[in-house]
Amino acid sequence: MPELIKSKCKNPDAYLDEQDLKDIAEAEEDIRQGRVYTTEELRAKLGIQ
């Protein structure tokens, strides 16, 4: 599967490994479920100013 992803990258030396694909799938599911935050919301939640 990385070969397929690699062929679509603009940088021919770059490719997505299995962990990258899992992270993308998780992020996509979070977005679909509405579990997304703005930068301001995330900073407030983490106590970062």
C-alpha positions, 0 to 999 in steps of 0.5 A: 500500500505505501507504493500506491501512496508514494506514487501520489506524493509530490516528493518521490522520496516521501511515502506514508507508512502504516502508522501514518495511514492509521493516524489519518484514518483516526483523524478522519473519524474524529472529524466525522464524529465532530470531535474537532477543536479550534486552536483557541479551544484546544489551548484553553482545554490544555491550559496553554496561553 
